Amino acid sequence: MIEYSRDMRGIPLWLLREYLQELGGEVAAGGLITGEGWTVSLTQLEDFRVGSLTVGQVRLEMQSTEEAWGSIQAALEKKLLRAGG
């Protein structure tokens, strides 16, 4: 079993939950999102502040089988890719 934790900035919790559902996850009891071979917990964190700028943060904690890890990790990274200046 692989355990992975990551704090993400600039993506709202609702959108991250939607991405995980698009990847085959279903919302289960307690707000967990479960897919084939993986489970994710999302937690809204306090906003990250730099001077007067504030950015939302979400903690993603995932448990995954070795088999599911590669595909779910790669698919989620593609969804999280952002273009910008």
N, C-alpha and C positions, 0 to 999 in steps of 0.2 A: 504494500500500500504506500502510495506517495502522498505526502502532506505538503501543501504549498500555501503560502500566505503572501499577500501583496496589498499595499495601500495605494489606491489610485486617486489621482486628483483630476478634477475637471470633467468628470463623467457622473451624472446623477445616478443614484441608486436604482431608480425605476428603469432607466435605460440599460444599465448593466443586467438587471433581472430579465428584461426583455431579450437582450442578446443571448443569455443563457437558455431562455425558453426556445428561441429560434434554433439553438443547437441541440434541441431534443430534451431539455430539462422541463420538469414539472414542479410547481410549487407544492411542497409537502407541509406537514404539521410543523409549526414553529417557524415558518418562513424559509426553511431549507429548500434548496432547489436540487432535485435529484435527476440524474440522467443515467444512461446505461454505463455502469462502472464508475460513476463519480457523484459526489455530493458537494454542494457549495453553500456556505453561509455568508451572507452579506451584512455588514454593519455600517451604519452611517456614523462617521467620525466628526469631530469638531472641525469647523472650517480651518483651512490652512491660511495663515496671514503673512503677508509681506508688505510692511508699511500699511497703506490704506487699501491694498488689494486683498480680497478674500476669495478663496477657491474652495469649493466643496470637496470632501474626501470620503471615500468608501473603502472599507477593508474587505477583501475577498479572501476567504479561507476555504481551500479545496482539499478534499480527500479523493484520491483516484486510484484505480488499479493501474498496474504497469501498462496493460494493454490499451486502456482508454486514455492514458496520459498524453501521448503524442498527438492524437487526433484532436482532443478537446483543447489542448494548449495552443496548437497551431490555428485552429478555427477561431478561438477567442482572440488571439493576437491580431488576426486579420480584421476582426470587427472593431478592435480598439485602436487601430491605426488611424491617426488623424493628420490631415494636411493643414498646413498653416504657414504663417510668415515668420 
